[in-house]
Amino acid sequence: MALMITDECINCDVCEPECPNEAIYLGQEIYEIDPSKCTECVGHFDEPQCVQVCPVACIPVNPAHVESRETLWQKFQRLQTKAQGAA
């Protein structure tokens, strides 16, 4: 399951630096999450870091991108392999 940021976002900037996959970016009006990079912090942390730091609780699961923990783990591994190849 990738996460998403709702329009309740206040653009406080605390979530973006917390994302270990660099999936969070500033969109047209609010921060957004790239579902192809979001692993809900699987492989990095026990809990999604953006959700932990969000002061307005505007980061729910994205119903358009429901994934199992195993799928998130596989995505984490692909992203790590890609990052190591780019280094």
C-alpha positions, 0 to 999 in steps of 0.5 A: 500500500502506498500512502497519499497526502490529502488536501488537508496538508498544510505544507509544513515540510516535515514529511519530505526529509523523513522519507527514506525512498525520496517518494515525497515531493512538493506538488502544485499545491501540496506535498505528494507521494510517488506510489512507485517509490513509497514502501510505507518505510518497509525495509527501513522502519517499522512505521511510516515515518511521514505518518509519524511526523505529520502534525495534521494526520493527512497521510492515509493509505492510498486506496488506488495503490493497495499492496501487501507487505511482501509486495512492499518488501519487493519494491524496497529491494528493487529501489535499493538495487536501483539506488546502488546501480546509480551510485 
